[in-house]
Amino acid sequence: MTLEQYIRLPHRWQWGLCDCTLFAADWVVATTCKDPGAELRGTYFDAIGARAVLHAAGGVERLVGAKLGLLGFQRVQEPDDGDIGIVRALTAIDGEGSEFKHIPAIKFGPLWAVMSARGPMVKSLEWTGVAWRIA
């Protein structure tokens, strides 16, 4: 499956099953059959639960890095298409006010693919300089 095909699938936002973090994890599953989100799936059901998971892990970068590192994926300085990176994105979920957060994203040309409450989006986002090679 190509990245474009993956993005076009009918993804539907659901906390703990297909949210911004697990959207990136599902891409890893689709390309490698390895699931960095296996231990997270179904363990939280709302924004409060997601924040608790991130807080316990030490933040999104540590969480994603730990999960990808356990599966043998390496950090890279220059991500290629399909690699997972951390981006800064404006978010507003579950009626919360809008705020910038660091979230996992999938490199797609000069853009990044992320999961939003309305489904996948591909857009220009600020990359934080953190990424892992997915190959």
N, CA, C and O atoms as CSV, one atom per row, in Angstrom:
chain,resi,resn,atom,element,x,y,z
A,1,MET,N,N,0.848,-1.177,0.000
A,1,MET,CA,C,0.000,0.000,0.000
A,1,MET,C,C,0.892,1.239,0.000
A,1,MET,O,O,1.860,1.323,0.756
A,2,THR,N,N,0.557,2.181,-0.845
A,2,THR,CA,C,1.302,3.439,-0.873
A,2,THR,C,C,0.791,4.363,0.235
A,2,THR,O,O,-0.285,4.150,0.792
A,3,LEU,N,N,1.574,5.377,0.537
A,3,LEU,CA,C,1.148,6.348,1.539
A,3,LEU,C,C,-0.116,7.069,1.088
A,3,LEU,O,O,-1.023,7.299,1.889
A,4,GLU,N,N,-0.177,7.422,-0.184
A,4,GLU,CA,C,-1.385,8.089,-0.678
A,4,GLU,C,C,-2.619,7.199,-0.507
A,4,GLU,O,O,-3.678,7.682,-0.106
A,5,GLN,N,N,-2.491,5.915,-0.806
A,5,GLN,CA,C,-3.613,4.991,-0.610
A,5,GLN,C,C,-4.006,4.924,0.868
A,5,GLN,O,O,-5.190,4.917,1.203
A,6,TYR,N,N,-3.012,4.874,1.737
A,6,TYR,CA,C,-3.295,4.827,3.177
A,6,TYR,C,C,-4.064,6.068,3.630
A,6,TYR,O,O,-5.053,5.959,4.354
A,7,ILE,N,N,-3.612,7.232,3.207
A,7,ILE,CA,C,-4.259,8.483,3.614
A,7,ILE,C,C,-5.704,8.532,3.128
A,7,ILE,O,O,-6.572,9.072,3.813
A,8,ARG,N,N,-5.965,7.971,1.953
A,8,ARG,CA,C,-7.314,8.016,1.373
A,8,ARG,C,C,-8.284,6.994,1.976
A,8,ARG,O,O,-9.478,7.035,1.680
A,9,LEU,N,N,-7.789,6.086,2.812
A,9,LEU,CA,C,-8.689,5.131,3.471
A,9,LEU,C,C,-9.695,5.892,4.334
A,9,LEU,O,O,-9.422,7.019,4.749
A,10,PRO,N,N,-10.848,5.295,4.607
A,10,PRO,CA,C,-11.870,6.002,5.392
A,10,PRO,C,C,-11.580,5.972,6.899
A,10,PRO,O,O,-12.316,5.355,7.668
A,11,HIS,N,N,-10.509,6.641,7.304
A,11,HIS,CA,C,-10.159,6.718,8.722
A,11,HIS,C,C,-11.218,7.541,9.456
A,11,HIS,O,O,-11.701,8.546,8.935
A,12,ARG,N,N,-11.568,7.116,10.644
A,12,ARG,CA,C,-12.536,7.849,11.468
A,12,ARG,C,C,-11.932,8.053,12.851
A,12,ARG,O,O,-11.518,7.093,13.502
A,13,TRP,N,N,-11.883,9.308,13.299
A,13,TRP,CA,C,-11.301,9.635,14.593
A,13,TRP,C,C,-12.014,8.882,15.703
A,13,TRP,O,O,-13.243,8.886,15.780
A,14,GLN,N,N,-11.242,8.241,16.556
A,14,GLN,CA,C,-11.770,7.630,17.765
A,14,GLN,C,C,-10.626,7.514,18.769
A,14,GLN,O,O,-9.613,6.867,18.505
A,15,TRP,N,N,-10.803,8.148,19.915
A,15,TRP,CA,C,-9.763,8.101,20.937
A,15,TRP,C,C,-9.364,6.674,21.240
A,15,TRP,O,O,-10.222,5.807,21.412
A,16,GLY,N,N,-8.077,6.426,21.305
A,16,GLY,CA,C,-7.552,5.120,21.678
A,16,GLY,C,C,-7.636,4.065,20.591
A,16,GLY,O,O,-7.202,2.932,20.798
A,17,LEU,N,N,-8.183,4.414,19.439
A,17,LEU,CA,C,-8.274,3.477,18.312
A,17,LEU,C,C,-7.718,4.091,17.033
A,17,LEU,O,O,-6.920,3.459,16.340
A,18,CYS,N,N,-8.130,5.315,16.713
A,18,CYS,CA,C,-7.609,6.015,15.539
A,18,CYS,C,C,-7.615,7.504,15.833
A,18,CYS,O,O,-8.494,8.240,15.382
A,19,ASP,N,N,-6.627,7.932,16.590
A,19,ASP,CA,C,-6.448,9.352,16.889
A,19,ASP,C,C,-5.132,9.793,16.252
A,19,ASP,O,O,-4.568,9.054,15.445
A,20,CYS,N,N,-4.642,10.958,16.590
A,20,CYS,CA,C,-3.442,11.454,15.904
A,20,CYS,C,C,-2.231,10.541,16.111
A,20,CYS,O,O,-1.453,10.338,15.178
A,21,THR,N,N,-2.062,10.000,17.287
A,21,THR,CA,C,-0.921,9.122,17.544
A,21,THR,C,C,-1.106,7.763,16.876
A,21,THR,O,O,-0.174,7.243,16.262
A,22,LEU,N,N,-2.285,7.193,16.989
A,22,LEU,CA,C,-2.506,5.861,16.422
A,22,LEU,C,C,-2.672,5.879,14.906
A,22,LEU,O,O,-2.510,4.840,14.266
A,23,PHE,N,N,-2.989,7.022,14.318
A,23,PHE,CA,C,-2.996,7.153,12.863
A,23,PHE,C,C,-1.592,6.902,12.322
A,23,PHE,O,O,-1.419,6.181,11.339
A,24,ALA,N,N,-0.587,7.502,12.969
A,24,ALA,CA,C,0.804,7.276,12.567
A,24,ALA,C,C,1.205,5.825,12.836
A,24,ALA,O,O,1.890,5.210,12.019
A,25,ALA,N,N,0.780,5.278,13.976
A,25,ALA,CA,C,1.092,3.882,14.296
A,25,ALA,C,C,0.467,2.936,13.271
A,25,ALA,O,O,1.082,1.940,12.892
A,26,ASP,N,N,-0.739,3.240,12.826
A,26,ASP,CA,C,-1.399,2.391,11.828
A,26,ASP,C,C,-0.646,2.399,10.498
A,26,ASP,O,O,-0.635,1.398,9.781
A,27,TRP,N,N,-0.023,3.521,10.174
A,27,TRP,CA,C,0.800,3.574,8.964
A,27,TRP,C,C,1.987,2.620,9.099
A,27,TRP,O,O,2.337,1.915,8.153
A,28,VAL,N,N,2.599,2.605,10.274
A,28,VAL,CA,C,3.713,1.689,10.519
A,28,VAL,C,C,3.236,0.240,10.352
A,28,VAL,O,O,3.936,-0.577,9.753
A,29,VAL,N,N,2.068,-0.074,10.869
A,29,VAL,CA,C,1.508,-1.420,10.715
A,29,VAL,C,C,1.297,-1.738,9.238
A,29,VAL,O,O,1.639,-2.827,8.778
A,30,ALA,N,N,0.736,-0.790,8.499
A,30,ALA,CA,C,0.438,-1.015,7.075
A,30,ALA,C,C,1.701,-1.258,6.259
A,30,ALA,O,O,1.658,-1.977,5.260
A,31,THR,N,N,2.814,-0.677,6.663
A,31,THR,CA,C,4.039,-0.798,5.871
A,31,THR,C,C,5.002,-1.856,6.372
A,31,THR,O,O,5.810,-2.370,5.599
A,32,THR,N,N,4.930,-2.195,7.669
A,32,THR,CA,C,5.929,-3.116,8.233
A,32,THR,C,C,5.334,-4.301,8.982
A,32,THR,O,O,6.058,-5.234,9.328
A,33,CYS,N,N,4.031,-4.281,9.237
A,33,CYS,CA,C,3.347,-5.301,10.050
A,33,CYS,C,C,3.792,-5.264,11.511
A,33,CYS,O,O,3.509,-6.201,12.257
A,34,LYS,N,N,4.476,-4.209,11.934
A,34,LYS,CA,C,4.860,-4.006,13.331
A,34,LYS,C,C,3.968,-2.916,13.911
A,34,LYS,O,O,3.764,-1.882,13.275
A,35,ASP,N,N,3.433,-3.134,15.116
A,35,ASP,CA,C,2.489,-2.174,15.688
A,35,ASP,C,C,3.071,-1.451,16.898
A,35,ASP,O,O,3.074,-2.001,18.000
A,36,PRO,N,N,3.567,-0.219,16.709
A,36,PRO,CA,C,4.092,0.531,17.845
A,36,PRO,C,C,2.997,0.987,18.815
A,36,PRO,O,O,3.299,1.391,19.938
A,37,GLY,N,N,1.748,0.927,18.401
A,37,GLY,CA,C,0.648,1.371,19.259
A,37,GLY,C,C,-0.104,0.250,19.937
A,37,GLY,O,O,-1.129,0.498,20.574
A,38,ALA,N,N,0.374,-0.978,19.819
A,38,ALA,CA,C,-0.366,-2.139,20.333
A,38,ALA,C,C,-0.735,-1.991,21.805
A,38,ALA,O,O,-1.870,-2.277,22.186
A,39,GLU,N,N,0.201,-1.552,22.634
A,39,GLU,CA,C,-0.060,-1.451,24.069
A,39,GLU,C,C,-0.950,-0.265,24.436
A,39,GLU,O,O,-1.433,-0.180,25.564
A,40,LEU,N,N,-1.168,0.645,23.495
A,40,LEU,CA,C,-1.991,1.827,23.760
A,40,LEU,C,C,-3.448,1.640,23.362
A,40,LEU,O,O,-4.341,2.247,23.954
A,41,ARG,N,N,-3.683,0.812,22.371
A,41,ARG,CA,C,-5.028,0.680,21.801
A,41,ARG,C,C,-6.055,0.253,22.851
A,41,ARG,O,O,-5.887,-0.747,23.549
A,42,GLY,N,N,-7.118,1.046,22.935
A,42,GLY,CA,C,-8.204,0.727,23.849
A,42,GLY,C,C,-7.920,1.030,25.313
A,42,GLY,O,O,-8.685,0.613,26.182
A,43,THR,N,N,-6.837,1.746,25.606
A,43,THR,CA,C,-6.514,2.050,27.003
A,43,THR,C,C,-6.971,3.440,27.432
A,43,THR,O,O,-6.898,3.774,28.615
A,44,TYR,N,N,-7.445,4.258,26.484
A,44,TYR,CA,C,-7.985,5.576,26.808
A,44,TYR,C,C,-9.124,5.861,25.843
A,44,TYR,O,O,-9.173,5.315,24.741
A,45,PHE,N,N,-10.051,6.733,26.276
A,45,PHE,CA,C,-11.281,6.920,25.517
A,45,PHE,C,C,-11.673,8.376,25.327
A,45,PHE,O,O,-12.754,8.678,24.822
A,46,ASP,N,N,-10.776,9.285,25.741
A,46,ASP,CA,C,-11.069,10.713,25.608
A,46,ASP,C,C,-9.765,11.499,25.715
A,46,ASP,O,O,-8.693,10.924,25.902
A,47,ALA,N,N,-9.873,12.814,25.594
A,47,ALA,CA,C,-8.693,13.672,25.644
A,47,ALA,C,C,-7.999,13.588,26.998
A,47,ALA,O,O,-6.772,13.661,27.068
A,48,ILE,N,N,-8.758,13.436,28.063
A,48,ILE,CA,C,-8.164,13.342,29.402
A,48,ILE,C,C,-7.302,12.083,29.497
A,48,ILE,O,O,-6.186,12.129,30.015
A,49,GLY,N,N,-7.818,10.971,29.001
A,49,GLY,CA,C,-7.046,9.728,29.010
A,49,GLY,C,C,-5.815,9.811,28.130
A,49,GLY,O,O,-4.755,9.302,28.493
A,50,ALA,N,N,-5.945,10.450,26.974
A,50,ALA,CA,C,-4.796,10.611,26.073
A,50,ALA,C,C,-3.713,11.456,26.735
A,50,ALA,O,O,-2.530,11.126,26.655
A,51,ARG,N,N,-4.117,12.548,27.390
A,51,ARG,CA,C,-3.148,13.394,28.095
A,51,ARG,C,C,-2.450,12.617,29.210
A,51,ARG,O,O,-1.256,12.808,29.441
A,52,ALA,N,N,-3.179,11.750,29.898
A,52,ALA,CA,C,-2.585,10.952,30.975
A,52,ALA,C,C,-1.526,10.001,30.418
A,52,ALA,O,O,-0.465,9.833,31.019
A,53,VAL,N,N,-1.809,9.383,29.284
A,53,VAL,CA,C,-0.837,8.485,28.648
A,53,VAL,C,C,0.412,9.263,28.262
A,53,VAL,O,O,1.530,8.824,28.530
A,54,LEU,N,N,0.221,10.424,27.629
A,54,LEU,CA,C,1.363,11.244,27.217
A,54,LEU,C,C,2.165,11.730,28.424
A,54,LEU,O,O,3.396,11.724,28.399
A,55,HIS,N,N,1.480,12.140,29.458
A,55,HIS,CA,C,2.163,12.618,30.661
A,55,HIS,C,C,2.987,11.493,31.305
A,55,HIS,O,O,4.139,11.704,31.686
A,56,ALA,N,N,2.404,10.320,31.421
A,56,ALA,CA,C,3.106,9.178,32.027
A,56,ALA,C,C,4.349,8.790,31.227
A,56,ALA,O,O,5.334,8.316,31.793
A,57,ALA,N,N,4.299,8.993,29.914
A,57,ALA,CA,C,5.425,8.640,29.047
A,57,ALA,C,C,6.490,9.736,28.988
A,57,ALA,O,O,7.589,9.504,28.485
A,58,GLY,N,N,6.175,10.912,29.493
A,58,GLY,CA,C,7.124,12.024,29.427
A,58,GLY,C,C,6.948,12.893,28.208
A,58,GLY,O,O,7.852,13.645,27.844
A,59,GLY,N,N,5.787,12.802,27.566
A,59,GLY,CA,C,5.486,13.615,26.393
A,59,GLY,C,C,5.441,12.795,25.124
A,59,GLY,O,O,5.834,11.629,25.098
A,60,VAL,N,N,4.948,13.434,24.063
A,60,VAL,CA,C,4.730,12.716,22.806
A,60,VAL,C,C,6.040,12.239,22.186
A,60,VAL,O,O,6.096,11.127,21.661
A,61,GLU,N,N,7.088,13.048,22.234
A,61,GLU,CA,C,8.358,12.635,21.635
A,61,GLU,C,C,8.907,11.383,22.325
A,61,GLU,O,O,9.360,10.452,21.659
A,62,ARG,N,N,8.866,11.364,23.630
A,62,ARG,CA,C,9.357,10.177,24.359
A,62,ARG,C,C,8.480,8.962,24.114
A,62,ARG,O,O,8.986,7.854,23.938
A,63,LEU,N,N,7.167,9.164,24.102
A,63,LEU,CA,C,6.257,8.051,23.859
A,63,LEU,C,C,6.505,7.432,22.487
A,63,LEU,O,O,6.712,6.224,22.375
A,64,VAL,N,N,6.485,8.259,21.447
A,64,VAL,CA,C,6.674,7.767,20.085
A,64,VAL,C,C,8.067,7.165,19.926
A,64,VAL,O,O,8.221,6.104,19.322
A,65,GLY,N,N,9.076,7.839,20.465
A,65,GLY,CA,C,10.442,7.331,20.377
A,65,GLY,C,C,10.607,5.984,21.053
A,65,GLY,O,O,11.272,5.096,20.520
A,66,ALA,N,N,10.003,5.825,22.225
A,66,ALA,CA,C,10.099,4.547,22.936
A,66,ALA,C,C,9.413,3.435,22.156
A,66,ALA,O,O,9.966,2.346,22.006
A,67,LYS,N,N,8.219,3.705,21.665
A,67,LYS,CA,C,7.463,2.671,20.946
A,67,LYS,C,C,8.144,2.293,19.637
A,67,LYS,O,O,8.227,1.111,19.306
A,68,LEU,N,N,8.635,3.281,18.885
A,68,LEU,CA,C,9.315,2.983,17.625
A,68,LEU,C,C,10.688,2.356,17.873
A,68,LEU,O,O,11.101,1.456,17.142
A,69,GLY,N,N,11.383,2.825,18.889
A,69,GLY,CA,C,12.699,2.277,19.218
A,69,GLY,C,C,12.641,0.808,19.595
A,69,GLY,O,O,13.518,0.034,19.212
A,70,LEU,N,N,11.620,0.418,20.340
A,70,LEU,CA,C,11.459,-0.994,20.718
A,70,LEU,C,C,11.320,-1.900,19.501
A,70,LEU,O,O,11.663,-3.081,19.551
A,71,LEU,N,N,10.813,-1.336,18.410
A,71,LEU,CA,C,10.628,-2.117,17.182
A,71,LEU,C,C,11.806,-1.986,16.219
A,71,LEU,O,O,11.773,-2.530,15.115
A,72,GLY,N,N,12.845,-1.267,16.637
A,72,GLY,CA,C,14.063,-1.164,15.837
A,72,GLY,C,C,14.137,0.003,14.877
A,72,GLY,O,O,15.066,0.069,14.072
A,73,PHE,N,N,13.183,0.935,14.932
A,73,PHE,CA,C,13.211,2.094,14.045
A,73,PHE,C,C,14.167,3.141,14.608
A,73,PHE,O,O,14.188,3.391,15.813
A,74,GLN,N,N,14.952,3.748,13.731
A,74,GLN,CA,C,16.009,4.670,14.133
A,74,GLN,C,C,15.623,6.129,13.888
A,74,GLN,O,O,14.882,6.441,12.956
A,75,ARG,N,N,16.143,7.016,14.745
A,75,ARG,CA,C,15.964,8.456,14.538
A,75,ARG,C,C,16.748,8.882,13.314
A,75,ARG,O,O,17.804,8.324,13.017
A,76,VAL,N,N,16.226,9.879,12.603
A,76,VAL,CA,C,16.895,10.420,11.425
A,76,VAL,C,C,16.870,11.946,11.475
A,76,VAL,O,O,16.013,12.553,12.117
A,77,GLN,N,N,17.833,12.542,10.782
A,77,GLN,CA,C,17.927,13.998,10.710
A,77,GLN,C,C,17.111,14.576,9.556
A,77,GLN,O,O,16.636,15.710,9.623
A,78,GLU,N,N,16.954,13.774,8.489
A,78,GLU,CA,C,16.218,14.231,7.312
A,78,GLU,C,C,15.190,13.174,6.935
A,78,GLU,O,O,15.525,12.194,6.271
A,79,PRO,N,N,13.943,13.364,7.353
A,79,PRO,CA,C,12.927,12.347,7.072
A,79,PRO,C,C,12.583,12.249,5.585
A,79,PRO,O,O,12.568,13.243,4.859
A,80,ASP,N,N,12.308,11.021,5.164
A,80,ASP,CA,C,11.834,10.725,3.814
A,80,ASP,C,C,10.329,10.500,3.856
A,80,ASP,O,O,9.738,10.376,4.929
A,81,ASP,N,N,9.720,10.448,2.681
A,81,ASP,CA,C,8.297,10.131,2.610
A,81,ASP,C,C,8.025,8.836,3.362
A,81,ASP,O,O,8.741,7.847,3.202
A,82,GLY,N,N,6.986,8.857,4.180
A,82,GLY,CA,C,6.594,7.682,4.947
A,82,GLY,C,C,7.206,7.607,6.329
A,82,GLY,O,O,6.769,6.796,7.145
A,83,ASP,N,N,8.206,8.430,6.620
A,83,ASP,CA,C,8.789,8.439,7.952
A,83,ASP,C,C,7.844,9.144,8.924
A,83,ASP,O,O,7.007,9.954,8.524
A,84,ILE,N,N,7.996,8.818,10.209
A,84,ILE,CA,C,7.182,9.428,11.253
A,84,ILE,C,C,7.983,10.558,11.892
A,84,ILE,O,O,9.139,10.375,12.272
A,85,GLY,N,N,7.358,11.722,12.005
A,85,GLY,CA,C,7.994,12.859,12.651
A,85,GLY,C,C,7.033,13.516,13.627
A,85,GLY,O,O,5.833,13.240,13.625
A,86,ILE,N,N,7.576,14.377,14.451
A,86,ILE,CA,C,6.746,15.146,15.374
A,86,ILE,C,C,6.607,16.550,14.790
A,86,ILE,O,O,7.599,17.195,14.449
A,87,VAL,N,N,5.364,17.011,14.680
A,87,VAL,CA,C,5.076,18.331,14.128
A,87,VAL,C,C,4.307,19.161,15.156
A,87,VAL,O,O,3.740,18.643,16.117
A,88,ARG,N,N,4.314,20.441,14.915
A,88,ARG,CA,C,3.532,21.377,15.738
A,88,ARG,C,C,2.275,21.702,14.949
A,88,ARG,O,O,2.347,22.208,13.829
A,89,ALA,N,N,1.114,21.407,15.544
A,89,ALA,CA,C,-0.143,21.604,14.821
A,89,ALA,C,C,-1.189,22.240,15.737
A,89,ALA,O,O,-1.207,22.006,16.946
A,90,LEU,N,N,-2.046,23.036,15.140
A,90,LEU,CA,C,-3.167,23.622,15.865
A,90,LEU,C,C,-4.240,22.552,16.021
A,90,LEU,O,O,-4.703,21.977,15.036
A,91,THR,N,N,-4.628,22.293,17.251
A,91,THR,CA,C,-5.615,21.243,17.508
A,91,THR,C,C,-6.790,21.821,18.287
A,91,THR,O,O,-6.652,22.801,19.019
A,92,ALA,N,N,-7.943,21.194,18.114
A,92,ALA,CA,C,-9.156,21.526,18.868
A,92,ALA,C,C,-10.049,20.300,18.825
A,92,ALA,O,O,-10.761,20.075,17.846
A,93,ILE,N,N,-10.010,19.516,19.879
A,93,ILE,CA,C,-10.753,18.258,19.926
A,93,ILE,C,C,-11.713,18.275,21.108
A,93,ILE,O,O,-11.408,18.856,22.150
A,94,ASP,N,N,-12.867,17.643,20.951
A,94,ASP,CA,C,-13.843,17.480,22.034
A,94,ASP,C,C,-14.270,18.798,22.659
A,94,ASP,O,O,-14.464,18.873,23.872
A,95,GLY,N,N,-14.421,19.838,21.846
A,95,GLY,CA,C,-14.910,21.103,22.340
A,95,GLY,C,C,-13.894,21.913,23.123
A,95,GLY,O,O,-14.225,22.959,23.679
A,96,GLU,N,N,-12.651,21.433,23.169
A,96,GLU,CA,C,-11.613,22.188,23.856
A,96,GLU,C,C,-11.222,23.377,22.986
A,96,GLU,O,O,-11.451,23.370,21.777
A,97,GLY,N,N,-10.638,24.385,23.599
A,97,GLY,CA,C,-10.135,25.512,22.833
A,97,GLY,C,C,-8.972,25.097,21.954
A,97,GLY,O,O,-8.292,24.110,22.234
A,98,SER,N,N,-8.748,25.839,20.909
A,98,SER,CA,C,-7.634,25.551,20.008
A,98,SER,C,C,-6.318,25.834,20.704
A,98,SER,O,O,-6.187,26.805,21.449
A,99,GLU,N,N,-5.343,24.970,20.449
A,99,GLU,CA,C,-3.998,25.192,20.963
A,99,GLU,C,C,-3.002,24.430,20.091
A,99,GLU,O,O,-3.345,23.437,19.450
A,100,PHE,N,N,-1.771,24.917,20.083
A,100,PHE,CA,C,-0.721,24.223,19.355
A,100,PHE,C,C,-0.195,23.080,20.213
A,100,PHE,O,O,0.082,23.249,21.401
A,101,LYS,N,N,-0.064,21.920,19.590
A,101,LYS,CA,C,0.467,20.743,20.272
A,101,LYS,C,C,1.455,20.049,19.350
A,101,LYS,O,O,1.411,20.214,18.131
A,102,HIS,N,N,2.333,19.283,19.940
A,102,HIS,CA,C,3.231,18.428,19.171
A,102,HIS,C,C,2.536,17.082,19.000
A,102,HIS,O,O,2.115,16.456,19.973
A,103,ILE,N,N,2.423,16.647,17.740
A,103,ILE,CA,C,1.748,15.389,17.440
A,103,ILE,C,C,2.556,14.598,16.410
A,103,ILE,O,O,3.342,15.179,15.663
A,104,PRO,N,N,2.368,13.278,16.365
A,104,PRO,CA,C,3.026,12.472,15.334
A,104,PRO,C,C,2.394,12.730,13.969
A,104,PRO,O,O,1.191,12.969,13.860
A,105,ALA,N,N,3.218,12.679,12.944
A,105,ALA,CA,C,2.755,12.892,11.573
A,105,ALA,C,C,3.579,12.027,10.633
A,105,ALA,O,O,4.640,11.523,11.001
A,106,ILE,N,N,3.079,11.865,9.424
A,106,ILE,CA,C,3.749,11.050,8.416
A,106,ILE,C,C,4.238,11.973,7.303
A,106,ILE,O,O,3.459,12.734,6.730
A,107,LYS,N,N,5.530,11.901,7.005
A,107,LYS,CA,C,6.123,12.751,5.957
A,107,LYS,C,C,5.523,12.386,4.602
A,107,LYS,O,O,5.461,11.210,4.241
A,108,PHE,N,N,5.084,13.390,3.858
A,108,PHE,CA,C,4.441,13.195,2.554
A,108,PHE,C,C,4.908,14.320,1.640
A,108,PHE,O,O,4.278,15.375,1.565
A,109,GLY,N,N,6.020,14.083,0.944
A,109,GLY,CA,C,6.613,15.146,0.133
A,109,GLY,C,C,7.029,16.286,1.035
A,109,GLY,O,O,7.638,16.051,2.079
A,110,PRO,N,N,6.712,17.531,0.658
A,110,PRO,CA,C,7.067,18.662,1.515
A,110,PRO,C,C,6.044,18.874,2.644
A,110,PRO,O,O,6.179,19.802,3.441
A,111,LEU,N,N,5.039,18.023,2.704
A,111,LEU,CA,C,3.937,18.169,3.653
A,111,LEU,C,C,3.972,17.066,4.707
A,111,LEU,O,O,4.855,16.208,4.694
A,112,TRP,N,N,3.011,17.099,5.610
A,112,TRP,CA,C,2.861,16.087,6.653
A,112,TRP,C,C,1.410,15.633,6.699
A,112,TRP,O,O,0.495,16.449,6.594
A,113,ALA,N,N,1.200,14.335,6.856
A,113,ALA,CA,C,-0.147,13.769,6.997
A,113,ALA,C,C,-0.427,13.561,8.476
A,113,ALA,O,O,0.374,12.963,9.195
A,114,VAL,N,N,-1.571,14.060,8.922
A,114,VAL,CA,C,-1.991,13.928,10.310
A,114,VAL,C,C,-3.461,13.528,10.360
A,114,VAL,O,O,-4.194,13.672,9.381
A,115,MET,N,N,-3.869,13.032,11.502
A,115,MET,CA,C,-5.277,12.696,11.711
A,115,MET,C,C,-5.936,13.832,12.466
A,115,MET,O,O,-5.433,14.284,13.495
A,116,SER,N,N,-7.064,14.289,11.948
A,116,SER,CA,C,-7.841,15.321,12.622
A,116,SER,C,C,-9.202,14.727,12.982
A,116,SER,O,O,-9.525,13.605,12.591
A,117,ALA,N,N,-9.973,15.475,13.712
A,117,ALA,CA,C,-11.316,15.010,14.074
A,117,ALA,C,C,-12.188,14.784,12.834
A,117,ALA,O,O,-13.167,14.040,12.887
A,118,ARG,N,N,-11.832,15.424,11.727
A,118,ARG,CA,C,-12.584,15.269,10.473
A,118,ARG,C,C,-11.991,14.209,9.559
A,118,ARG,O,O,-12.529,13.947,8.483
A,119,GLY,N,N,-10.896,13.603,9.971
A,119,GLY,CA,C,-10.225,12.601,9.151
A,119,GLY,C,C,-8.818,13.037,8.806
A,119,GLY,O,O,-8.344,14.055,9.309
A,120,PRO,N,N,-8.145,12.285,7.958
A,120,PRO,CA,C,-6.764,12.612,7.604
A,120,PRO,C,C,-6.661,13.945,6.870
A,120,PRO,O,O,-7.534,14.318,6.085
A,121,MET,N,N,-5.577,14.645,7.148
A,121,MET,CA,C,-5.282,15.902,6.463
A,121,MET,C,C,-3.814,15.884,6.070
A,121,MET,O,O,-2.977,15.353,6.801
A,122,VAL,N,N,-3.502,16.460,4.925
A,122,VAL,CA,C,-2.117,16.618,4.481
A,122,VAL,C,C,-1.892,18.111,4.333
A,122,VAL,O,O,-2.575,18.785,3.562
A,123,LYS,N,N,-0.909,18.625,5.094
A,123,LYS,CA,C,-0.707,20.067,5.070
A,123,LYS,C,C,0.710,20.425,5.458
A,123,LYS,O,O,1.478,19.591,5.938
A,124,SER,N,N,1.033,21.671,5.240
A,124,SER,CA,C,2.336,22.197,5.632
A,124,SER,C,C,2.297,22.462,7.131
A,124,SER,O,O,1.506,23.277,7.605
A,125,LEU,N,N,3.158,21.768,7.875
A,125,LEU,CA,C,3.219,21.922,9.323
A,125,LEU,C,C,4.668,22.108,9.747
A,125,LEU,O,O,5.593,21.699,9.045
A,126,GLU,N,N,4.847,22.719,10.885
A,126,GLU,CA,C,6.189,22.945,11.418
A,126,GLU,C,C,6.726,21.648,12.011
A,126,GLU,O,O,6.184,21.124,12.985
A,127,TRP,N,N,7.792,21.141,11.412
A,127,TRP,CA,C,8.456,19.939,11.900
A,127,TRP,C,C,9.350,20.326,13.058
A,127,TRP,O,O,10.048,21.337,12.977
A,128,THR,N,N,9.353,19.551,14.139
A,128,THR,CA,C,10.119,19.864,15.342
A,128,THR,C,C,11.576,19.434,15.243
A,128,THR,O,O,12.367,19.739,16.135
A,129,GLY,N,N,11.948,18.725,14.166
A,129,GLY,CA,C,13.315,18.226,14.023
A,129,GLY,C,C,13.483,16.811,14.521
A,129,GLY,O,O,14.596,16.285,14.529
A,130,VAL,N,N,12.384,16.178,14.943
A,130,VAL,CA,C,12.414,14.814,15.468
A,130,VAL,C,C,11.691,13.896,14.481
A,130,VAL,O,O,10.543,14.149,14.116
A,131,ALA,N,N,12.374,12.823,14.051
A,131,ALA,CA,C,11.755,11.874,13.110
A,131,ALA,C,C,12.430,10.505,13.210
A,131,ALA,O,O,13.559,10.369,13.681
A,132,TRP,N,N,11.690,9.505,12.745
A,132,TRP,CA,C,12.188,8.137,12.724
A,132,TRP,C,C,11.982,7.539,11.328
A,132,TRP,O,O,10.953,7.766,10.691
A,133,ARG,N,N,12.954,6.788,10.872
A,133,ARG,CA,C,12.874,6.120,9.576
A,133,ARG,C,C,11.971,4.887,9.714
A,133,ARG,O,O,12.186,4.032,10.574
A,134,ILE,N,N,10.970,4.823,8.855
A,134,ILE,CA,C,10.055,3.691,8.838
A,134,ILE,C,C,10.366,2.872,7.585
A,134,ILE,O,O,9.870,3.165,6.497
A,135,ALA,N,N,11.179,1.860,7.754
A,135,ALA,CA,C,11.566,1.009,6.613
A,135,ALA,C,C,11.915,-0.374,7.112
A,135,ALA,O,O,12.267,-1.246,6.317
